[in-house]
Amino acid sequence: MNKLLSILSAFVLFGCQTLGFVEVDPRAPTKLDLSYPNFLNEVWSKSNSRPLINFGSSGNKYAKNHQFQVSAGSIYKIKNNAAEEYDIENGTLLNSIALEGTEIVSGVTIGYNTLVYSDSDGTIYAYDLNTNVLRWQQDLKDLVISKVLITSRFIFAQTSSDVLYAFNLRDGEIIWTKSAQAPLLSIRGTAVPYFYEGLVFASFSNGRLAAIRSLDGIQLWEKPISVLRGTTELEKLMDSDTSAVAFQESIYVANFNGSLTRFDIRTGDKLFSVDFSTSEPLVLFRDLVIGISSDDEIIAYDAINGTERWINDQYKFRDLSSLVLYNNKLYFGDLDGFLHSVSAESGETLGVKRTNLDQVKQIEVVSNTLAVQDQAGKLKVYKIF
């Protein structure tokens, strides 16, 4: 009897497939057009001994965010509990700094001869790159999972519980803090603070943007990026993991399940706001603001009035990395390790590169050199041609 039911079930399934009743996943990754030309030559690569993303038994709900940084002809990246420095041209290991702390959570941030990172105990560390010696550490008891912002006098770090800290660059003294009211539900990351004309702009998980004086922490204004669209906590989820970007007297920011909004820097007045959901950084190019939507569509908006100028939906649902702008072109990677080039002016696809990388998590471009890291921690460096 069971055998007969199995046979009948198979016939029914076959009939449904024949008649077209099998449901197609509406969020299946778009199939790539591989006819576009290659635009990269590989120069060197390095692998990690441990995965970039690790959901081990430590109980830490946050995935590791070991982003590398390019600085002064070198690439700095985390490998095990060390920060390694590589020559960007040939991959030669130039330096290795043994790092304090338990499990390292953040990536490295480099600036003003200082290397900064944080660990899973909520401690932030600052090393002197001239001596490779730990300069200071601060136990915040709060995770810092994104990169920090380093200026000539301060280090600004935003925690996962929406507290923005300003530290003295030299000795780590806490100069001021700014706390935001966290929502009941927040499942995404945190944005890197943005510095512009003496102000620090911080976007929070409650979907608000704050403008704060860097010297003393006095808040000039705080405004919602978008309006609430529902009544449940899930519908109210409007985290802003996207760092703000500024041009002249305007500051642009976007959030998840929300909007792309342009504010007046001095007053916080809203100049335009358009429906747009993202967790990726925005790119400013001439008179365009360009971003990747939550559905992985690349969309360019007019920076003055917010009208849509172009859209590229060839990579929909392909879990794209952040966009990087170089020489009027946008570079990014996807879930299958492909690297792509798109015109920033028109949105036209220009090139595709097949690699043996896993899902691409980060891309940086400096002086015609493209560095990319995948979710397994493999680092590859290419020359653009």
PyMOL commands that set and color helices and strands:
alter all, ss='L'
color gray80, all
select helices_A, chain A and resi 2-19
alter helices_A, ss='H'
color red, helices_A
select strands_A, chain A and resi 40-46+69-71+74-79+82-87+93-98+109-111+114-118+123-128+133-139+149-150+154-158+163-168+174-179+194-196+199-203+208-213+219-224+245-247+250-254+259-264+270-275+283-285+288-292+298-302+308-312+324-326+329-333+339-343+349-353+360-366+369-374+379-384
alter strands_A, ss='S'
color yellow, strands_A
deselect
rebuild
show_as cartoon
